[in-house]
C-alpha cells in the first residue's frame, strides 16, 4: 500500500464547535478522531455473513448462538443444515452484534486523496464555506504508518464465521458502498477515546479556502 503524496482533510467552519476544532487542528498540526458510529453513511460497516466450509467448532457454535440471541446450550451443536436455514436471521443480527460493536471500539479520521471534488466541498466543507487542509504524509511518521485505504464495493464484503478478527475489522472499518467512491478516502484508525492525534510539525503543507469562505 502506497500512501499518496498528499492527503486532504475537508472541514466545515459553521458553528463555534466546527470553527474551534478547525483552528486547533491547524495550530497543532493534529487530526480530530471521532467514533465512526456518527458518520453520515447509515450502512457504515456492512458485512455479509458467510458460513464456514469446515465443520462448526464449539467456539463458532457459541458465537453463532450469541449472534442469534440464543443461550449457548441451544442447540448443543448446530448442524450445517441448521446454519444454512438460519443464515438470513443471523445476517439480520450481524450489524448490531459485530459491526456496531467493532465501530464502537475505534475512533477515526476521514481523509481524501483529492482536493477538488465538488461533492466533498458541498458535504464536508459546508457548501464551499469551509476549508481543506493539505497534508504531506512523508513529513509525518504517524501518517505513513496509520492510514487505511478505503475499499469501495457494490455489495458488502463477506466474513467467514470464526475467521480472522483482524480481517473483520478491515471489512468493517475500511469498506464502503461504491456510491461513495468519489471520496477516494483514506482513514486513520486508533483506539478510543475521541481526540486529537498529532501529525508532526511540517506535515500540514497547505490550506485551500472554499469559494464561499469569509473571514
C-alpha positions as a printed Julia matrix, in Angstrom:
215×3 Matrix{Float64}:
   0.0     0.0    0.0
   1.46    3.32  -1.1
   0.2     6.39   0.74
  -0.48    9.33  -1.65
   1.93   12.26  -1.71
  -0.83   14.45  -0.28
  -3.98   13.73   1.69
  -6.74   16.26   2.29
  -8.97   16.99   5.24
 -12.17   18.9    4.41
 -13.53   20.99   7.29
 -16.72   22.89   7.88
 -16.47   26.24   9.66
 -20.14   26.53  10.52
 -20.79   26.9   14.2
 -18.47   27.58  17.12
 -17.59   23.9   17.57
 -16.52   23.38  13.94
 -14.53   26.6   13.88
 -12.79   25.86  17.18
 -11.82   22.36  16.03
 -10.51   23.62  12.69
  -8.36   26.28  14.34
  -6.96   23.85  16.89
  -6.23   21.24  14.2
  -4.24   23.75  12.16
  -2.42   25.25  15.13
  -1.43   21.84  16.49
  -0.92   20.05  13.14
  -3.28   17.44  14.51
  -6.29   15.48  13.3
  -9.52   15.1   15.25
 -10.62   11.45  15.52
 -14.2    10.55  16.4
 -16.4     7.46  16.69
 -17.47    6.11  13.25
 -20.97    5.38  14.57
 -21.73    9.05  13.99
 -20.58    9.13  10.34
 -23.06   10.04   7.62
 -23.27    6.64   5.91
 -26.14    4.68   7.51
 -24.67    1.46   6.08
 -21.23    2.05   7.56
 -19.59   -1.29   8.35
 -21.96   -3.55   6.41
 -20.65   -7.14   6.18
 -22.24  -10.23   4.66
 -22.04  -13.3    6.83
 -20.62  -16.42   5.19
 -20.89  -19.93   6.57
 -17.69  -21.87   7.2
 -16.99  -24.77   4.85
 -15.45  -26.84   7.64
 -17.48  -28.4   10.47
 -18.57  -25.83  13.02
 -16.35  -25.78  16.1
 -17.63  -25.39  19.62
 -16.34  -21.8   19.75
 -18.04  -20.94  16.45
 -21.22  -22.58  17.65
 -21.21  -20.37  20.75
 -20.53  -17.29  18.61
 -23.45  -18.1   16.32
 -25.72  -18.65  19.3
 -24.69  -15.25  20.65
 -25.43  -13.58  17.32
 -28.84  -15.18  17.31
 -29.5   -14.25  20.9
 -29.85  -17.89  21.87
 -28.39  -19.43  25.05
 -25.1   -21.33  24.48
 -26.89  -24.61  25.14
 -29.18  -24.06  22.11
 -28.63  -26.44  20.48
 -25.65  -28.36  21.81
 -24.28  -28.44  18.29
 -25.54  -26.59  15.24
 -25.57  -28.81  12.18
 -24.55  -27.29   8.88
 -28.11  -27.6    7.57
 -29.35  -25.6   10.53
 -26.73  -22.92   9.87
 -27.92  -22.5    6.3
 -31.53  -22.3    7.43
 -30.62  -19.6    9.92
 -28.4   -17.58   7.56
 -30.9   -14.78   6.97
 -31.75  -14.49  10.65
 -28.07  -14.34  11.54
 -27.42  -11.69   8.9
 -30.15   -9.57  10.44
 -28.33   -9.65  13.77
 -24.79   -9.29  12.46
 -24.77   -5.49  12.21
 -25.71   -4.88  15.83
 -23.65   -7.75  17.18
 -20.33   -7.36  15.42
 -20.02   -4.37  13.11
 -21.58   -1.91  15.54
 -19.6    -3.48  18.35
 -16.37   -3.02  16.4
 -17.11    0.51  15.22
 -17.74    1.49  18.83
 -14.22    0.39  19.73
 -12.28    2.63  17.35
 -12.01    6.32  16.54
 -11.37    7.52  13.01
 -10.44   10.49  10.88
 -11.5    10.56   7.22
  -9.09   11.96   4.64
  -9.23   12.13   0.85
  -6.65   11.94  -1.91
  -8.49   14.61  -3.93
  -8.75   18.33  -3.04
 -11.23   19.5   -5.65
 -14.29   17.26  -5.8
 -17.48   19.38  -5.7
 -19.42   16.85  -3.62
 -16.69   16.79  -0.99
 -16.78   20.57  -0.77
 -20.58   20.51  -0.63
 -20.95   17.79   2.02
 -17.83   18.08   4.18
 -16.92   21.74   3.86
 -20.35   23.32   4.33
 -21.14   24.05   0.69
 -17.77   25.69  -0.03
 -17.9    27.78   3.16
 -15.17   25.73   4.79
 -11.54   24.87   4.12
  -9.44   21.92   3.01
  -6.12   21.16   4.71
  -3.36   19.7    2.55
  -1.3    17.14   4.48
   2.05   15.64   3.45
   2.3    12.11   4.91
   6.04   11.99   4.07
   6.56   14.61   6.8
   4.69   12.54   9.39
   5.76    9.14  10.68
   2.29    8.86  12.19
   0.55    9.23   8.82
   2.98    6.95   7.0
   2.1     4.15   9.42
  -1.62    4.62  10.08
  -3.8     5.36   7.03
  -6.01    2.56   5.77
  -7.23    2.91   2.18
 -10.99    2.52   1.94
 -12.28   -0.14  -0.45
 -15.48    0.59  -2.38
 -17.79   -2.27  -3.34
 -21.19   -2.73  -4.95
 -22.02   -5.32  -2.28
 -20.77   -5.89   1.29
 -17.61   -7.86   1.94
 -18.02  -11.42   3.14
 -16.78  -12.57   6.51
 -16.5   -16.26   7.39
 -17.75  -17.03  10.87
 -14.79  -17.93  13.07
 -12.32  -16.18  10.74
  -9.56  -13.68  11.46
 -10.96  -10.88  13.62
  -8.42   -8.51  12.09
  -9.98   -9.17   8.69
 -13.4    -8.48  10.18
 -12.04   -5.17  11.44
 -10.77   -4.24   7.97
 -14.11   -5.25   6.45
 -16.0    -3.09   8.9
 -13.8    -0.02   9.17
 -12.41    0.33   5.66
 -15.17   -0.77   3.3
 -17.94    1.43   1.9
 -20.55    1.32  -0.82
 -19.25    2.29  -4.26
 -21.78    5.13  -4.18
 -19.11    6.93  -2.12
 -16.17    6.07  -4.37
 -15.73    9.7   -5.45
 -14.35   10.41  -1.95
 -11.16    8.36  -2.61
 -10.99    8.03   1.14
  -8.18    7.07   3.48
  -8.84    6.52   7.18
  -6.75    6.9   10.29
  -7.98    4.36  12.86
  -6.94    4.32  16.51
  -8.31    3.01  19.82
 -10.6     5.38  21.78
 -11.08    7.92  23.2
 -12.03   10.66  20.75
  -9.49   13.44  20.5
  -6.58   14.91  18.56
  -3.72   12.91  17.07
  -0.58   14.92  16.36
   0.82   14.56  12.84
   4.03   16.48  13.43
   5.13   19.99  12.55
   5.54   20.49   8.82
   3.0    17.81   7.88
   0.25   20.37   7.22
   1.58   21.75   3.95
  -1.26   23.89   2.65
  -4.7    25.36   3.2
  -7.34   25.65   0.48
 -10.18   28.09   1.09
 -13.69   27.33  -0.13
 -15.16   29.59  -2.81
 -17.65   30.98  -0.29
 -15.19   31.31   2.58
 -15.49   34.55   4.51
 -13.13   35.79   7.2
